[in-house]
């Protein structure tokens, strides 16, 4: 009976740890997605600016 109780306790700790890890991973991946979209939008802005300067040089 003592063993079973110990197993149940360790299982609850495991599930808590897994939930904590999952939330940390979700938060981290959300940050990565935000950073990636910021990077892409800045690249897009840069491309627009460079296109404008090229067009000015051509005319």
C-alpha positions as a printed Julia matrix, in Angstrom:
59×3 Matrix{Float64}:
  0.0    0.0     0.0
  2.88   2.35    0.83
  4.4    1.72   -2.6
  1.13   2.47   -4.36
  0.8    5.76   -2.48
  4.34   6.72   -3.45
  3.65   5.89   -7.09
  0.51   8.01   -7.09
  2.42  10.95   -5.63
  5.24  10.67   -8.14
  2.7   10.43  -10.96
  1.03  13.66   -9.87
  4.44  15.34   -9.7
  5.21  14.06  -13.19
  1.95  15.41  -14.59
  2.55  18.78  -12.9
  6.06  18.9   -14.34
  4.76  17.94  -17.79
  2.1   20.67  -17.62
  4.72  23.22  -16.55
  7.07  22.16  -19.34
  4.24  22.27  -21.88
  3.27  25.79  -20.86
  6.91  26.89  -20.99
  7.29  25.37  -24.46
  4.07  27.06  -25.61
  5.29  30.41  -24.31
  8.71  29.97  -25.91
  7.26  28.95  -29.26
  4.86  31.89  -29.13
  7.88  34.2   -28.62
  9.65  32.53  -31.55
  6.62  33.01  -33.8
  6.4   36.67  -32.78
 10.1   37.17  -33.49
  9.84  35.4   -36.84
  6.85  37.49  -37.94
  8.63  40.68  -36.83
 11.69  39.6   -38.81
  9.62  38.79  -41.9
  7.75  42.09  -41.76
 11.03  44.0   -41.4
 12.44  42.1   -44.4
  9.29  42.97  -46.33
  9.65  46.66  -45.41
 13.32  46.57  -46.41
 12.47  45.02  -49.78
  9.88  47.73  -50.4
 12.41  50.44  -49.55
 15.13  48.94  -51.75
 12.67  48.58  -54.63
 11.78  52.25  -54.33
 15.43  53.3   -54.41
 16.1   51.07  -57.45
 13.13  52.59  -59.26
 14.39  56.09  -58.5
 17.82  55.21  -59.88
 16.33  53.81  -63.1
 14.34  56.96  -63.88
